[in-house]
Structure formats: structure tokens, C-alpha cells
Amino acid sequence: MKSLLLAILIFFTGQAIAQQAPLLPIVKSNIKGVNIYGQTVDNQTRCQHWHSDLDVIAIKFKCCEKYYPCFSCHEEEADHKPQVWPKAEFDTKAILCGVCGSELTITEYQASGNTCPKCTAAFNPGCSKHYHLYFETED
């Protein structure tokens, strides 16, 4: 009887731990033919670092013209240092909505009010705290 109880306890403990394990990356994430690089965990651009319901954009990095969900994903996988987008190029399509696959210019994204202008998906407003990692900003 003790063995059975111990086996049940181990089984349920293992289940609880498995549910708390970190998200596993998808081998390849692609949205409407656009490849997303980095440690993606779904096909809406969420990654190991940022995976809330609102983390549904990817950013095309100036240095390599590849979309990554975040700066950390680029840092971990790219073999070069990142470059920020200069203000003169804010009309470049460099933001991908992970929900509908629309590409936005940097200007459109920054003026979006944290909502995709195409599908109205909500974007994480906290991303603005990291603009300096992606876009030229005022000092």
C-alpha cells in the first residue's frame, strides 16, 4: 500500500513540476512566409524571454535584416553586434505583428498606441522601455 501511495505521489509531483517547466522553443517559426529567428515558443513571435499574451511582435534588426522576437534572442543567436535603426529610416517596415503577419514601419508601430492597426491585436506597452535597443532615440 505504501508503494502505491508513493508511486501516486511521485506521479502527481512530476506532473506539477512539468507544468512549471520553461516553454520549449519551436524549431522554426514562420508567419506568412516571414522567418522568425531566436528562441521562439509559438507562431505568434513569443520567445523564451518574453511570452505574455501581449508579446506578439518581432523586430527586424538593422544589422542583419532578420526578424527576432527580442534583443536577447538576437544576442544569443547572431554572430554580430546589433545596430539600431536610425531615425532617417523609420519609414522602413521593421515590425511584424505575430497575430496577423502585417509588417509595420517603425513610425506606424511607435504611433500605434500598442495596438496593431491592421488586426487590433494588443502589443506589450512595456516594449517602449527597450526602444533604445532597437531604434535611435533622443538622449
C-alpha positions in Angstrom: 0.0 0.0 0.0 2.8 2.4 0.9 4.4 1.7 -2.5 1.2 2.6 -4.3 0.8 5.8 -2.4 4.5 6.7 -3.0 4.0 6.0 -6.8 0.9 8.2 -6.9 2.7 11.0 -5.0 5.7 10.8 -7.4 3.4 10.8 -10.4 1.5 13.9 -9.4 4.6 15.7 -8.2 6.2 15.1 -11.6 3.1 16.5 -13.3 3.2 19.7 -11.2 6.9 20.2 -12.0 6.4 19.6 -15.7 3.7 22.2 -15.9 6.1 24.8 -14.4 8.9 24.0 -16.7 10.0 26.7 -19.1 8.4 26.8 -22.5 10.2 24.8 -25.2 11.3 26.5 -28.4 9.7 25.7 -31.7 12.4 24.6 -34.2 11.2 27.0 -36.8 8.7 29.9 -36.6 7.2 31.4 -39.7 4.4 33.9 -40.1 3.0 34.4 -43.6 6.4 33.4 -45.2 8.5 35.5 -42.8 11.0 33.5 -40.8 11.3 34.5 -37.1 14.8 33.7 -35.6 15.6 33.2 -32.0 14.2 31.1 -29.1 10.5 31.2 -30.3 7.9 29.3 -28.4 4.9 29.7 -30.7 3.9 31.0 -34.1 3.0 34.5 -32.8 6.6 35.6 -32.1 6.6 34.9 -28.4 10.0 33.7 -27.1 11.7 32.2 -24.1 12.4 35.7 -22.8 9.1 37.4 -23.4 5.9 35.2 -23.7 2.9 37.0 -22.3 -0.3 37.3 -24.2 0.9 40.8 -25.4 4.3 39.7 -26.6 3.3 39.4 -30.3 5.7 41.4 -32.3 9.1 40.6 -33.9 11.6 43.3 -34.8 13.7 43.2 -38.0 17.2 44.0 -36.9 19.0 46.7 -39.0 22.3 44.8 -38.9 21.1 41.5 -40.5 17.6 42.2 -41.8 16.3 39.2 -39.8 13.3 39.2 -37.6 13.8 38.3 -33.9 11.3 38.5 -31.1 13.7 40.4 -28.8 17.2 41.7 -28.3 18.2 38.7 -26.2 17.2 36.3 -28.9 19.4 38.2 -31.4 22.2 38.4 -28.8 22.1 34.6 -28.3 22.0 33.6 -31.9 23.6 36.2 -34.1 27.3 36.3 -34.8 27.5 40.1 -34.7 26.6 43.1 -32.7 23.1 44.7 -33.2 22.6 48.0 -34.9 19.8 50.4 -34.1 17.5 51.8 -36.8 18.4 55.4 -37.5 15.5 58.0 -37.4 16.0 58.6 -41.1 14.9 55.0 -41.7 11.8 54.9 -39.5 9.7 54.5 -42.7 11.2 51.0 -43.1 8.9 48.0 -42.5 10.7 46.5 -39.5 7.9 45.4 -37.1 6.0 42.2 -37.6 2.6 41.6 -35.9 2.7 38.0 -34.8 -1.1 37.7 -34.8 -1.9 38.8 -38.4 1.5 38.8 -40.0 1.3 42.5 -41.1 4.6 44.4 -41.4 4.6 47.9 -39.9 7.0 50.7 -40.4 8.8 51.8 -37.2 6.8 55.0 -37.3 3.5 53.1 -37.6 4.5 50.9 -34.7 5.5 53.7 -32.5 2.3 55.6 -33.2 0.1 52.5 -32.9 -1.0 53.0 -29.3 0.2 49.4 -28.7 -2.4 48.0 -31.0 -1.9 46.5 -34.4 -3.5 48.9 -36.9 -4.4 46.0 -39.2 -6.0 43.4 -36.8 -6.2 45.3 -33.5 -4.1 42.8 -31.6 -2.8 44.3 -28.4 1.0 44.8 -28.1 3.0 44.9 -24.9 3.3 48.6 -23.8 6.4 47.7 -21.8 8.3 47.2 -25.1 8.7 51.0 -25.3 11.2 50.7 -22.4 13.5 48.9 -24.8 13.2 51.2 -27.8 16.8 52.3 -27.3 17.9 48.7 -28.1 16.3 48.8 -31.5 15.7 52.4 -32.6 17.7 55.6 -32.4 16.3 57.7 -29.6 16.8 61.1 -28.1 19.4 61.1 -25.3 
